[in-house]
């Protein structure tokens, strides 16, 4: 299991981060994870770079074809080089790994 090699608190690279608060503003629902912000990056002990993102669809564990939108940090399970550590439902937050070198 990989762990963060940078000195930032609250990082668990091997789990899905649950939503800790859901705010409904009129007709808009805002999910707020208990870690953030989206797009946070760290390096893991396994030599990979990890990005904290939100699953835009269901993503299976170790899906190696994930892509992450660089402006919204929404991950999709099609065409990309990121790997999900755990199975994720649409709307889940978690860490996605990519080779760093």
Secondary structure, DSSP 8 states (H G I E B T S, - for coil): ---B-SS-TT--TTSEE-EEEEEEETTEEEEEESS--TT-EEEBTTSEEEEEEEESS-B-TT-TTBEE-TTT-EEESSSSSBEESS-B-TT-EEEEEEE--
